[in-house]
Amino acid sequence: MTATATAARATAVGIVLVFLAAVGFSIKAVLIKVAYGYGVDATTLLALRMLFSAPFFVALAIWQGRSSPPTQTTRRDWLHLGVLGFTGYYLASWLDFLGLQYITAGLERLVLFLYPTLVVLLSAWLLRERIRRHHVLALGLSYAGIGLVFVEQIRATGAHSDLALGGGLVFASAVVYSFYLIGSSRVIHRFGAVRFTAWTMLIASVVAIGQFAATHPLAALALPMPVYGLSLTMAIFATVLPAVFMSEGLRRIGANRAALVGSIGPVVTLLLGAIFLGEPLGWLQVVGSALVLTGVMIVSLRRGAIE
């Protein structure tokens, strides 16, 4: 096989992996909304998701440790890892789960997808990076798009207070995740991408399960069996596999191509939400979604940053 054919094969595999990761991450909100229909609360559902995903990340951490020993890490590196695991994979997830109690899966995904624009704003504030002309265009498109989607949701449901609360919680989740991205960029190379993801997810698992144990009696686990099936599905197909697929896909095709392929995510959530949850999908939401995706793509492709 020639070098060109090998490169083409690696690119094709990378595109498929990123596509599968984007779809996997996108079904999470739909699974959460279905689980809420059985009366489970956000803290319990998050704990179950992390409980079922933890063994996979333990295995991944052990496998990575044996196949490629880590570089020398300091106590400060581990402290940063702990903070990032708490914020990026526990706090951001918990806020997201809470927000989904009040808004549709499609709207949740669009609000979360704003995080590259938030990274731009936070980098300008914390790192004194310059906001350029294309950033302003991207910010204007993205937030105008979100505004249109909110207008459509209010027109369809009339639930002003629920939309404000849910949208605020999910936006806070996006802000927290943006802080995590900025912080992780300075630490991830010390552990390696896969090992870093495994350890931060395990830290988040400990916190999420600990929160449930501190706030709920054991009897709260007496849930309908479908909740456990949905939690296991979420752990495998919307947490573990997408994380691994995205890491491997990024390695093969780079951030710019991954940004293009990953933009399918919100579209998948919107369609699945409309099909399986009966969520409204009017023309304002379609136009608003297109504006959000365009704005985020402008930022992602110019910065080379996508998750």
Secondary structure, DSSP 4 states (H G I P E B T S, - for coil): --HHHHHHHHHHHHHHHHHHHHHHHHHHHHHHHHHHTTT--HHHHHHHHHHHHHHHHHHHHHHHHHHSPPPP--HHHHHHHHHHIIIIIIIHHHHHHHHTTTS-HHHHHHHHTTHHHHHHHHHHHHS-PPP-HHHHHHHHHHHHHHHHHHHHHHHHH--HHHHHHHHHHHHHHHHHHHHHHHHHTTTHHHH-HHHHHHHHHHHHHHHHHHHHHHHS-GGGG---HHHHHHHHHHHIIIIIHHHHHHHHHHHHHHHHHHHHHHTHHHHHHHHHHHHHS-----HHHHHHHHHHHHHHHHHHHHHT---
